[in-house]
Amino acid sequence: METDLIRIGTRGSDLALAQARETRTRLMSAHGMPQDAFEIVVISTAGDRIQDRPLAEVGGKGLFTMEIEERLADGRIDLAVHSSKDMPTELPEGLYLSCFLPREDARDAFIGHQIEKLLDLPQGATVGSSSLRRQALLRRLRPDLNVVLYRGNVPTRLRKLAEGEVDGTLLAMAGLRRLNLADQVTEALPINMFPPAPGQGAICIESRMGDERIDNLLAPINDGETAAALACERAFLGALDGSCRTPIAGHAHLAKGRIYFSGMILTPDGREAHEIEMDGTIEDATALGRQAGEEIRGRAGADFFASWT
Ligand SMILES: NCc1[nH]cc(CCC(=O)O)c1CC(=O)O
């Protein structure tokens, strides 16, 4: 192992820092390296700076990644730690997702202010979320709810909830676990009831293609099962040409030597939804995801996407 400092790029939110530290810890134990072999480099992104609008409205891909990728491409950092869910399907030339850590709980969590379960909320209750997918799924399950825009990092959202600004909110179980806030969860939503975003719960590492030193460093901490599931989910997203304005859910898991995928696309009002379930061999994870995307796209019809984007 070279003695050069390994620079790990990350956003500065509590969640991003927890993910960068988890990556560093795994690398330290895989290679018997000391903590001071690494430097965590905090990078501010457009997604962090824009706080007053839904990000889907701002548009553009890579709101949480562009500034980080610039520093990766020019060598100021050696690897970048991300939430897979926030990663666009297309990456800048010369960069790739080289490593996936074992996936955390992929489910969404409901956090109720006074009522513990989503479906027990009274008529017209207010639920805050900034995610188009969560908003659409909420409207699909409970058209009566008042779904409001709710942004900010995880601790900010929990504070607003505690102050009674909303009756409930939805957050990823994985993020809450990583922040030691899982005790706040009042209901973990089953995957078939509230399907997660492609990539949810999985930390990924982006690095430069052909950087052998970093490839060798990352190889022992890559989780093959998570990598296969993510290849499938990202291919599904890619086949749908997932603009940030389309509510898309997708989840793959491995069992008995095969890969099982389920996906859903919805209109933002939740009134129209299309679902798909497919399984295949693990080697064909990418093809399976792409096929599922093409199939669901065909079922929905061209009008489905044209109706609001
Ligand atoms: N868009 C923000 C974001 N990106 C990843 C996570 C959670 C962690 C994960 O999915 O790995 C979150 C917060 C949330 O959705 O609650």
The ligand as a Gaussian input file, in Angstrom:
#p B3LYP/6-31G(d) Opt

LIG

0 1
 N      -32.118000      12.533000      -1.176000
 C      -31.519000      12.544000       0.117000
 C      -31.142000      11.184000       0.549000
 N      -30.273000      10.441000      -0.162000
 C      -30.118000       9.251000       0.463000
 C      -30.896000       9.266000       1.609000
 C      -31.035000       8.161000       2.576000
 C      -29.919000       7.155000       2.599000
 C      -29.995000       6.112000       1.544000
 O      -31.003000       5.947000       0.839000
 O      -28.973000       5.393000       1.412000
 C      -31.532000      10.496000       1.685000
 C      -32.459000      10.973000       2.730000
 C      -33.804000      10.298000       2.713000
 O      -34.321000       9.977000       1.640000
 O      -34.370000      10.094000       3.796000

